[in-house]
Amino acid sequence: MLSCRFLYLATNASLQLVTLVLWCISEQYLCILGSRGDNKVNTDLGVVGAGKGENKNELEVAVPTTETDINAAYEDGIHILSSKAPKTESKPDPATQKEDYY
């Protein structure tokens, strides 16, 4: 009876240890991959809002259709891609530092 109790406790402790190790590894990967704290809506690529009035399931989209508008957008994109982005030093806010303590 005593040996069965010992085996049960040893197995239970080892399973808890394995679970703890796997959880720690997954938390590290969340921080390494940069997916930790990514819960804000970014509007740099645009945001689609719901329709107004009766047409809540429809969207209005402004799409350039004339050749001059398309060429102007293309030239603007080429100009943006040809210039280097300015270097910015990012310092994490205190809440992120507290969350990512390891």
Secondary structure, DSSP 8 states (H G I E B T S, - for coil): -HHHHHHHHHHHHHHHHHHHHHHHHHHHHHHHHT-TT--S---TT-------TT-TT--------SHHHHHHHHHHHHHHHHS----------HHHHHHS--
